[in-house]
């Protein structure tokens, strides 16, 4: 049996033949669509987050995830939050490193999000895992991103 994905014509449409059993495919899809575990912890106080802090945090989380299991990074985003309730979504470190805000806005927070496909040691199929790291201002506190 070949392990290549095949595209077959069927009347007026096309179908994809996958090299797995329907049960394996179902388990794979449910792993992707299943609700991931959530762990949260809040910290109070002023924060000053630099571009280099974001880069270091990305590499720290990425290294830890890859050390624990066989993982492939699917997507990484940085959302910068501003005092006028606007935000900017940047897709990856490269986009962040080249981004400069042209408006005179004051940042109030940053949200880092990772999406991985992880092959856990005790599971047959890969699972989706999401990690979010959020720093934001509450009331009189200060959380500032210096990009």
Number of C-alpha atoms within 10 A of each C-alpha: 5 7 9 9 11 11 11 11 9 8 7 5 7 10 11 10 12 14 14 12 9 10 9 13 14 12 17 17 15 14 19 17 11 12 11 13 8 9 7 7 6 6 7 12 10 15 17 13 17 13 14 12 14 19 15 12 14 20 12 11 14 17 12 10 18 14 10 11 12 14 21 16 15 13 13 18 19 23 17 23 24 19 13 10 8 10 15 13 15 18 14 17 16 10 13 19 13 9 12 9 9 6 6 6 12 15 23 23 24 24 16 20 18 19 17 21 19 23 16 14 11 6 11 11 18 20 21 21 21 17 17 15 15 14 23 20 20 13 5 8 13 18 22 23 22 14 17
